[in-house]
Every structure is written in structure tokens, then in C-alpha cells.
């Protein structure tokens, strides 16, 4: 992808392979589950750093209608490799190896990869890993959410409707619909989640609102 800008925040999370991210000439190498946030108006380019293997990435934008504005300006190349940006640089990188994991419920481990505290505007998101048999409680958000299943198989319950997701299937759950994710398999399930809000927040409710045995107020 050649140099371009957006009019909104962008977060790029590497799912597989290795990427070279160039931001106004500053080049960083990212590996699986590393994430870079690029502010609005900042010129950047995304490349596959491996000549022999595919690179797969997840993109998130702080707008419902993302657009690219291609840039012809040339930048002086600076190879930062696996280093992080300087405090004065507009971009922010969260490397998964250093990410803080927290347990939302038993067996459901999460980490935040982009949010307002990392410079993002209007979006936040991260990675979740569900061990065999684990789940999140029924909950809702005050903003829209998308969830992409990047490993294993998930059961998604949304106010009485049940869906099975795998292989980068993505669920969109508009606010404030009640929902939950379950891993009923015998192996791990993984996801990338994105909220249309600045910081993660959840309101836990009775499980019946997700299964459909209780009626959620209109």
C-alpha cells in the first residue's frame, strides 16, 4: 500500500506474518498481534516484510466511511526495526510481547491494543483469547462493536439469536444490544474486537437477555 493519509484514526493489527510500517519515513517491523495506531493526517505505508510468505492484517478506522488520500511527497528513510516510536512521534505501537493481559472472566484473557490513552480518537480495541469452555457474561455497550474471530470457533449470542463464527468471520453488534461470546470447543478461541468509543467499557446484565429468555427493553 503506497503512502497515504486518512481523515480519522487508524489502527493496524498484524494477524499473521511480518509487516513493515512506514510512517513519514520512520520504518517499523511488526509481528503477529503487534498493533500500530496512526493519527488522522499522518502519511503512512504498509508493506509485507517477507518476500516468501503472506502477511495478514486487521484494519480499524475511526469513521463509518474510511477514505484514503494518496501522498506523493518523499520522506527520509529511518529504520527503527523492532524499536518503538519516540515520545514526540505521532504514532503509537503496542507490541504484543509487552502487552498487559487481564482476565475479564475465568479463562477469557484480554489486552487493549489501541484506545484514547494510546492516541486513538473514536475507536478502541484489542485482542481476546478464550480457553476451552470459557465465555464472557452477557453485556452491552454504549457504542457499536465489531468482533473478528481470528482463531478457533466462537458462539455469539445476541438477544436470543445464536451464530457460529470462525476463520475471520466478523460480527457487528450495534449499541446497546445485549450479547456474549462463548467457546464451547476443546481448544482456544481468539478474537480482535473494536469499539466505536475512546475506551473499553461494558455493562453486565442477566444472561437471560442474551439467550432470549428475558426480553430486553426496546
Helices and strands as residue ranges (DSSP letters): E 4-5, E 10-16, E 19-23, E 26-30, E 35-38, E 44-48, E 56-61, E 69-70, E 78-81, E 92-94, G 96-98, E 102-105, E 108-114, G 116-118, E 124-130, E 139-140, E 145-151, E 153-158, E 161-166, E 170-173, E 179-182, E 189-195, E 203-204, H 208-211
